[in-house]
Amino acid sequence: MTCHHCQCQKIRNRKVIAGNWKMNGDKASNKILLETVLASYEKYNKIDWIVLAPFVYVSQCEKLLDMSHLGYGAQDISENANGAFTGDISAGMLKDFGCHYVLTGHSERRHGHGETNELVAKKTKTALEAEMIPILCVGETLEEREANQTLTVVSEQLKAVLNLVKDPAVLSKMIIAYEPVWAIGTGKVATPEQAQEVHAAIRHQLKQMDQTLGAKMQILYGGSVKPDNAESLFKMPDIDGALIGGASLKAEQFLKIGEICNQFS
């Protein structure tokens, strides 16, 4: 099985475009989407490209993407290695299908499935121990933002992981995605300045633990990223790419966002 362009030893400081399909897709439309992206994405080769598929389509990603430099992964992971956990998917199972990436702590898991900061930290640790690259999602609700709690909430979400995984060398293998809950699927987008403020705070928190970790961590923005707002976001000094939802299901939009990101790499 091909290891996608050194993803096991993640290249630092490259910008990242990651598409989260959420609970969307079917075999026919996935094939068209991936083949369309595969036909063009290598023109924008200064960035890392990732798709995050529902569990049942990970095998299809493996078949279509295995010989490419387009990385793929899953949208969740169990904190357990195996056992009586009906419906859960382990790191070993994901790796069996060539997954290098996995989302942890997406707001739709935190708020829709009641995942706590501690559970998200355990899942992130499990992924890292399996030599996968977790994309740790953090972000606040609208109520928390309006109460001026954004930085506190995000800091606590990140601190849970830092308290559990204490080795900066291990932590350096992950990616962080800031996704304000109020901007996900709503069409609302944090202003570039709002996003930059949070990204800078995340980077500062990491630097307090380890200067190199903070300087090199890839921090993505997620929340209704589209081709028409991507440039203003990618101009910000601490935004290293995007975690894209709806636009990642449309090949031309996904590719366009990547093209814009590539210009800032």
Long-range contacts (C-beta under 8 A, 24 or more apart in sequence): 1-66, 1-98, 2-66, 2-67, 2-98, 3-100, 4-65, 4-68, 4-69, 4-70, 4-71, 4-100, 5-48, 5-69, 5-71, 7-48, 7-71, 7-100, 7-101, 7-133, 8-100, 8-131, 10-133, 10-172, 10-173, 10-175, 11-48, 12-172, 12-216, 12-218, 13-216, 13-218, 13-240, 14-46, 14-47, 14-48, 14-218, 14-265, 15-46, 15-47, 15-48, 15-218, 15-234, 15-240, 15-241, 15-261, 15-262, 15-264, 15-265, 16-47, 16-48, 16-49, 16-50, 16-175, 16-218, 16-220, 16-240, 16-241, 16-242, 17-47, 17-48, 17-49, 17-50, 17-241, 17-242, 17-244, 17-254, 17-257, 17-258, 17-261, 18-49, 18-50, 18-51, 18-52, 18-101, 18-135, 18-175, 18-177, 18-220, 18-241, 18-242, 18-243, 18-244, 18-248, 19-50, 19-51, 19-52, 19-244, 19-247, 19-248, 19-249, 19-254, 20-52, 20-75, 20-103, 20-106, 20-222, 20-243, 20-244, 20-245, 20-248, 21-51, 21-52, 21-53, 21-54, 21-57, 21-75, 21-248, 21-249, 22-54, 22-75, 22-108, 22-245, 23-54, 24-54, 24-249, 25-53, 25-54, 25-57, 25-249, 27-57, 27-60, 30-57, 30-60, 30-61, 31-60, 31-64, 32-251, 33-249, 33-251, 34-61, 34-64, 34-65, 34-70, 35-64, 36-251, 36-252, 36-255, 37-70, 37-251, 37-254, 37-255, 38-64, 38-65, 38-68, 38-70, 40-255, 41-70, 41-255, 41-258, 42-69, 43-259, 44-255, 44-258, 44-259, 44-261, 44-262, 45-69, 45-262, 46-262, 46-265, 47-241, 47-258, 47-261, 47-262, 47-265, 48-241, 49-258, 50-101, 50-135, 51-248, 52-101, 52-102, 52-103, 52-135, 55-89, 58-94, 58-97, 58-99, 59-97, 61-97, 61-98, 62-97, 62-98, 66-98, 71-100, 71-101, 72-98, 72-99, 72-100, 72-101, 73-99, 73-100, 73-101, 73-102, 73-103, 73-132, 73-133, 73-135, 74-99, 74-101, 74-102, 74-103, 75-102, 75-103, 75-106, 76-102, 76-103, 76-104, 76-106, 76-109, 76-123, 77-102, 77-104, 77-123, 77-126, 77-127, 77-132, 77-134, 78-123, 78-126, 79-119, 79-122, 79-123, 79-125, 79-126, 80-126, 81-126, 91-126, 91-127, 91-129, 91-130, 91-132, 92-130, 94-132, 95-130, 95-132, 99-132, 100-132, 100-133, 101-132, 101-133, 101-134, 101-135, 102-127, 102-132, 102-133, 102-134, 102-135, 103-134, 103-135, 103-137, 104-134, 104-135, 104-136, 104-137, 105-136, 105-137, 105-138, 105-157, 106-137, 106-179, 107-137, 107-139, 107-179, 107-181, 107-184, 108-184, 110-137, 111-141, 111-181, 117-156, 117-157, 117-159, 117-160, 118-160, 120-157, 120-160, 120-161, 121-160, 121-161, 121-163, 121-164, 121-165, 122-164, 124-161, 124-164, 124-165, 124-174, 125-161, 125-164, 125-165, 127-174, 128-165, 128-170, 128-171, 128-173, 128-174, 131-173, 133-173, 133-174, 133-175, 134-174, 134-175, 135-174, 135-175, 135-176, 135-177, 135-220, 135-243, 136-161, 136-174, 136-175, 136-176, 136-177, 137-176, 137-177, 137-178, 137-179, 137-222, 137-243, 138-176, 138-177, 138-178, 138-179, 138-202, 139-178, 139-179, 139-180, 139-181, 139-184, 139-222, 139-223, 140-180, 140-181, 140-182, 141-181, 141-182, 142-181, 142-182, 145-180, 145-182, 150-180, 150-198, 151-197, 151-198, 151-201, 154-178, 154-198, 154-201, 154-202, 155-201, 155-205, 158-202, 158-205, 158-206, 159-205, 162-205, 162-206, 162-209, 168-209, 168-210, 168-212, 168-213, 171-206, 171-209, 171-210, 171-213, 172-212, 172-213, 172-216, 172-217, 174-217, 175-217, 175-218, 175-219, 175-220, 176-202, 176-217, 176-218, 176-219, 176-220, 177-219, 177-220, 177-221, 177-222, 177-243, 178-202, 178-219, 178-220, 178-221, 178-222, 179-221, 179-222, 179-223, 179-243, 180-223, 182-223, 183-223, 183-224, 184-222, 184-223, 184-224, 184-245, 185-224, 185-245, 185-246, 186-224, 187-224, 188-223, 188-224, 189-223, 189-224, 189-225, 189-229, 189-233, 190-221, 190-223, 192-232, 192-233, 192-235, 192-236, 192-239, 193-236, 195-221, 195-233, 195-236, 195-239, 196-236, 196-237, 196-238, 196-239, 199-236, 199-238, 199-239, 200-237, 200-238, 202-238, 203-238, 225-257, 226-253, 226-257, 227-253, 227-256, 227-257, 227-260, 230-256, 230-257, 230-260, 230-261, 231-260, 234-260, 234-261, 234-263, 234-264, 235-264
